[in-house]
């Protein structure tokens, strides 16, 4: 059950070529679907945040505006992040 090295190289090249071709087509489709008009691109998005939600978050986090108060209650950086 030995396969000639030329056959293995050819199969490997074909697989790599197919993967590169699919990637290129996917990238091309993304660029073709993109629009130059930012207003049109974000037409379905709204930037309105409910005022009540903002108020709730601000009230819940007000006590931690000072970093020393947050560390005094036991909060610490996780995984080196602050």
C-alpha positions in Angstrom: 0.0 0.0 0.0 2.5 2.5 -1.1 1.4 5.7 -2.8 3.9 7.5 -5.1 5.1 10.8 -3.7 3.9 12.6 -6.8 0.3 11.5 -6.2 0.5 12.8 -2.6 2.0 16.1 -3.7 -0.7 16.5 -6.4 -3.5 15.8 -3.9 -2.0 18.2 -1.4 -1.6 21.0 -4.0 -5.2 20.5 -5.2 -6.5 20.7 -1.6 -4.5 23.9 -1.0 -5.6 25.4 -4.3 -9.3 24.7 -3.5 -9.0 26.2 -0.1 -7.3 29.4 -1.5 -10.0 29.6 -4.2 -12.9 29.4 -1.7 -11.2 32.0 0.5 -10.7 34.3 -2.4 -14.3 33.9 -3.5 -15.6 34.6 0.0 -13.4 37.7 0.3 -14.6 38.9 -3.1 -18.2 38.4 -2.2 -17.7 40.4 1.0 -16.1 43.3 -0.9 -18.9 43.3 -3.5 -21.6 43.4 -0.9 -19.9 46.3 0.9 -21.3 49.7 0.3 -19.5 53.1 0.2 -22.4 55.0 1.8 -22.1 54.8 5.6 -25.7 56.0 6.0 -27.0 53.2 4.0 -24.8 50.6 5.7 -26.1 51.6 9.1 -29.7 52.4 8.1 -31.1 49.4 10.1 -29.2 50.3 13.3 -30.4 52.7 15.9 -28.3 54.4 18.5 -31.1 54.9 20.9 -30.5 53.5 24.4 -33.5 53.5 26.7 -33.0 56.2 29.3 -34.2 53.9 32.0 -31.5 51.3 31.3 -28.8 54.0 31.4 -30.1 55.2 34.7 -30.1 51.7 36.1 -26.6 51.0 35.0 -25.3 54.3 36.3 -26.9 53.8 39.7 -25.6 50.3 40.0 -22.0 51.3 39.2 -21.9 54.7 40.9 -20.2 53.2 44.0 -17.3 51.9 41.9 -16.3 55.2 40.2 -13.4 55.3 42.6 -11.1 52.3 42.0 -10.1 52.1 45.6 -13.8 51.6 46.6 -14.0 48.8 44.1 -10.9 47.0 45.4 -12.1 47.5 49.0 -15.2 45.5 48.1 -13.2 42.7 46.7 -13.0 43.4 43.0 -9.6 42.6 41.4 -8.2 42.6 37.9 -9.0 39.4 36.1 -6.2 37.8 34.1 -4.1 40.9 34.3 -6.8 43.1 32.7 -8.0 46.2 34.4 
